[in-house]
Amino acid sequence: MANGLRRSLAQIRYVSPVMPGTADGLVASVYAQAEQDFGMVAPPIALHSPAPSALAASWAMLRETLLVTGQADRAQKEVVAAGVSAVNTCPYCVAVHTAAAQELVPGLDAAGISSGNLASALLKDTAMWARSSGLREPAQPPPGNFAELAGVAVTFQYLNRMVTIFLPESPLPPMTPKAVGGWVMGMLASAMTGSKPVPGASVDLLGKEPLPEEFSWAAGDSRIAAALAGAAGAIEVTAAPAVTPPVRELVTGRLHAWDGRPMGPSRAWADEAVAGLDKADRPAGLLAILTAFAPHQVVKADVAGFRSAADAADQAVIGLTAWASMAAARTIGSWLREQAPDRA
């Protein structure tokens, strides 16, 4: 399984990840924690490795919101991850986190996780809330620690965008026979859910940052607050060289007017959005706005256009797309804030 997983890192598109055997410094520290606490250096984390600070940010969010068990158990949080991913049409994440949920709750129906039609009243409410959590007016949240559940939802709003751009639809290693695909997913799920990570360990990989207002609902949970604040700060630093003020203003302005619903089906809306930018900023603006609103519409030419216009290396590609993904996640986090005053 470990050899197959390492081969699966070759599926990462557009950038070259740091391979586990060659990692050093911060990348090596993140990889070591991931292997210990998640059972693997998963491609959704490894794709960030050309930008070490973004790598640490993505890992800290995933670890502290999903993997560490608090008041909400891991199964409930896996249902949130799968539900958010289903709405965002991220089949890679749907497959991974549905398998994890089924590993923890034997007999859990995959279609039920996606649709919210579950026998458990708590998991049903959780799935229904997760599917609406990316809208300006989400459903009533289930009982429990709101910061934990909202933290998972925000994390997957971020990760779904990055995974959709940089990974294929299936998490299975290349050339996996269909007949053994279910067994392989079961093995991966067992590895992902087998450990009990020590709370807060990944926060040490990040700097101490103020909690963004959009995530104020996390203030009552110091671990999640520290992870989200540190991740947001790390991504801002990583993105600074790649995100010009006009691109930043374009994306944040459009997000301010957004209601969470899908864009498209064509890309005409994106072409119109960047038409007012200077020619030099348009490739970055196009890649950023597609990442924030419609990552499934990003194609190879969009990444190549940004690289060419900005003389951008892998670190800049990750920096720009991570910033746009986090900008969307922060916007959705601000909507969640409206329903959380007594739950954080």
ZAMARGU-4260 file (C-alpha; in steps of 0.2 Angstrom, whole numbers, plus 5000, padded with zeros to 4 digits):
<rodrens>
0) 5000/5000/5000 | 5014/5012/5004 | 5023/5009/4988 | 5006/5012/4978 | 5003/5028/4988
5) 5020/5034/4983 | 5016/5030/4965 | 5000/5040/4967 | 5010/5056/4970 | 5015/5055/4952
10) 4996/5059/4948 | 4999/5077/4955 | 4997/5089/4940 | 5005/5105/4935 | 5018/5105/4949
15) 5031/5093/4955 | 5029/5088/4973 | 5043/5084/4985 | 5045/5065/4987 | 5045/5058/5004
20) 5062/5051/5003 | 5070/5068/4998 | 5061/5080/5010 | 5070/5090/5022 | 5066/5105/5034
25) 5048/5110/5036 | 5042/5098/5022 | 5050/5083/5031 | 5042/5088/5048 | 5025/5089/5040
30) 5028/5072/5031 | 5033/5064/5047 | 5017/5070/5056 | 5006/5064/5041 | 5014/5047/5041
35) 5011/5045/5060 | 4994/5053/5061 | 4986/5050/5044 | 4995/5034/5040 | 5002/5041/5024
40) 5008/5057/5015 | 4992/5059/5006 | 4992/5068/4988 | 4980/5082/4994 | 4993/5087/5006
45) 5009/5083/4996 | 5003/5094/4981 | 5007/5109/4992 | 5025/5104/4995 | 5033/5116/4982
50) 5027/5129/4995 | 5032/5123/5012 | 5022/5136/5022 | 5006/5131/5012 | 5010/5113/5015
55) 5011/5116/5034 | 4995/5126/5033 | 4985/5113/5024 | 4991/5099/5035 | 4987/5109/5051
60) 4969/5112/5045 | 4966/5094/5041 | 4974/5087/5056 | 4967/5098/5070 | 4949/5099/5063
65) 4947/5082/5056 | 4959/5070/5063 | 4960/5075/5081 | 4945/5069/5091 | 4936/5082/5102
70) 4918/5083/5107 | 4913/5078/5089 | 4918/5060/5085 | 4928/5056/5069 | 4914/5048/5060
75) 4903/5064/5062 | 4917/5074/5055 | 4921/5062/5041 | 4902/5064/5036 | 4905/5083/5035
80) 4920/5081/5024 | 4911/5069/5012 | 4896/5080/5012 | 4905/5096/5008 | 4915/5087/4995
85) 4900/5080/4987 | 4892/5098/4985 | 4909/5104/4978 | 4909/5090/4965 | 4926/5083/4971
90) 4925/5065/4968 | 4943/5062/4975 | 4938/5068/4992 | 4921/5060/4992 | 4929/5043/4989
95) 4942/5045/5002 | 4931/5052/5016 | 4916/5041/5012 | 4927/5026/5014 | 4934/5033/5031
100) 4916/5036/5037 | 4911/5018/5032 | 4927/5011/5041 | 4921/5020/5057 | 4902/5016/5055
105) 4901/4999/5047 | 4886/4998/5036 | 4885/5016/5033 | 4877/5019/5015 | 4888/5029/5003
110) 4873/5036/4994 | 4866/5041/5011 | 4881/5050/5016 | 4880/5060/4999 | 4862/5063/5000
115) 4859/5065/5019 | 4848/5050/5020 | 4855/5041/5035 | 4847/5031/5049 | 4857/5040/5063
120) 4847/5056/5067 | 4864/5065/5071 | 4873/5059/5056 | 4858/5064/5045 | 4857/5081/5052
125) 4876/5083/5051 | 4876/5078/5032 | 4861/5089/5028 | 4870/5104/5036 | 4887/5100/5028
130) 4879/5100/5011 | 4872/5118/5014 | 4887/5124/5024 | 4894/5133/5008 | 4879/5144/5005
135) 4876/5161/5012 | 4861/5154/5022 | 4866/5136/5028 | 4854/5124/5037 | 4853/5124/5056
140) 4869/5115/5062 | 4868/5099/5072 | 4871/5099/5091 | 4889/5098/5097 | 4905/5109/5096
145) 4902/5121/5082 | 4920/5125/5080 | 4925/5107/5076 | 4911/5104/5063 | 4913/5122/5055
150) 4932/5119/5055 | 4930/5103/5045 | 4918/5112/5033 | 4930/5127/5030 | 4945/5115/5028
155) 4937/5105/5014 | 4931/5121/5006 | 4949/5125/5004 | 4955/5107/5000 | 4942/5103/4988
160) 4947/5117/4977 | 4966/5112/4977 | 4962/5094/4974 | 4951/5097/4960 | 4964/5107/4951
165) 4979/5096/4955 | 4973/5078/4956 | 4963/5066/4946 | 4945/5061/4950 | 4951/5044/4959
170) 4962/5042/4974 | 4967/5025/4968 | 4984/5022/4962 | 4986/5021/4943 | 4982/5005/4935
175) 4972/4998/4950 | 4961/4984/4944 | 4943/4988/4947 | 4940/4971/4956 | 4952/4976/4970
180) 4947/4995/4971 | 4936/4992/4985 | 4949/4983/4995 | 4962/4996/4992 | 4950/5010/4998
185) 4946/4999/5013 | 4965/4998/5017 | 4967/5017/5014 | 4953/5020/5026 | 4959/5009/5039
190) 4976/5018/5038 | 4968/5035/5039 | 4957/5031/5054 | 4969/5020/5065 | 4978/5033/5075
195) 4973/5045/5089 | 4983/5061/5086 | 4989/5072/5100 | 4979/5088/5100 | 4989/5104/5094
200) 5005/5096/5088 | 5004/5103/5070 | 5001/5121/5077 | 5019/5121/5081 | 5023/5120/5062
205) 5015/5137/5060 | 5018/5155/5066 | 5006/5163/5079 | 4994/5174/5070 | 4978/5183/5075
210) 4962/5174/5071 | 4953/5181/5056 | 4936/5189/5059 | 4929/5176/5047 | 4934/5162/5059
215) 4929/5171/5075 | 4917/5156/5078 | 4933/5146/5082 | 4938/5157/5096 | 4931/5145/5110
220) 4942/5131/5104 | 4960/5137/5106 | 4967/5122/5095 | 4956/5125/5080 | 4958/5144/5082
225) 4977/5142/5082 | 4977/5130/5067 | 4965/5141/5056 | 4974/5157/5061 | 4991/5150/5058
230) 4986/5143/5041 | 4978/5159/5035 | 4993/5168/5039 | 5005/5156/5031 | 4995/5156/5015
235) 4995/5175/5015 | 5014/5175/5016 | 5016/5161/5003 | 5005/5170/4991 | 5012/5188/4993
240) 5024/5187/4978 | 5011/5180/4966 | 4995/5189/4971 | 4995/5207/4965 | 4983/5221/4972
245) 4972/5221/4956 | 4970/5202/4957 | 4967/5202/4975 | 4953/5216/4973 | 4945/5206/4959
250) 4943/5190/4968 | 4938/5197/4985 | 4926/5209/4977 | 4917/5195/4968 | 4917/5184/4983
255) 4909/5198/4993 | 4894/5198/4981 | 4893/5179/4979 | 4880/5168/4987 | 4889/5151/4987
260) 4880/5144/4971 | 4890/5137/4956 | 4896/5147/4942 | 4895/5143/4924 | 4891/5132/4915
265) 4903/5140/4903 | 4918/5151/4907 | 4911/5167/4900 | 4909/5174/4917 | 4927/5172/4921
270) 4933/5180/4905 | 4921/5195/4908 | 4928/5196/4926 | 4946/5198/4921 | 4943/5209/4906
275) 4946/5225/4916 | 4963/5219/4922 | 4979/5225/4914 | 4986/5212/4902 | 5000/5207/4913
280) 4988/5203/4927 | 4975/5193/4917 | 4983/5176/4918 | 4985/5177/4937 | 4967/5184/4938
285) 4959/5171/4928 | 4968/5156/4937 | 4963/5164/4954 | 4945/5168/4950 | 4943/5150/4943
290) 4951/5143/4958 | 4939/5152/4970 | 4923/5149/4961 | 4925/5135/4948 | 4941/5125/4950
295) 4934/5111/4939 | 4935/5124/4925 | 4954/5126/4927 | 4964/5118/4913 | 4982/5116/4909
300) 4982/5132/4898 | 4977/5142/4913 | 4992/5136/4923 | 5004/5138/4909 | 4997/5156/4905
305) 5001/5161/4923 | 5018/5153/4923 | 5022/5162/4907 | 5016/5179/4911 | 5023/5179/4929
310) 5039/5169/4926 | 5031/5158/4940 | 5039/5143/4947 | 5029/5129/4956 | 5029/5139/4973
315) 5020/5153/4964 | 5007/5142/4957 | 5003/5134/4974 | 5004/5151/4982 | 4991/5159/4970
320) 4979/5144/4970 | 4981/5142/4989 | 4977/5160/4992 | 4961/5160/4980 | 4955/5143/4989
325) 4958/5151/5006 | 4949/5167/5001 | 4934/5157/4996 | 4935/5147/5012 | 4936/5163/5022
330) 4921/5170/5014 | 4911/5154/5018 | 4918/5155/5036 | 4911/5172/5037 | 4893/5165/5033
335) 4895/5152/5046 | 4899/5165/5059 | 4881/5171/5058 | 4874/5155/5065 | 4887/5151/5078
340) 4886/5164/5093 | 4881/5152/5106 | 4890/5137/5099 | 4909/5141/5098
</rodrens>
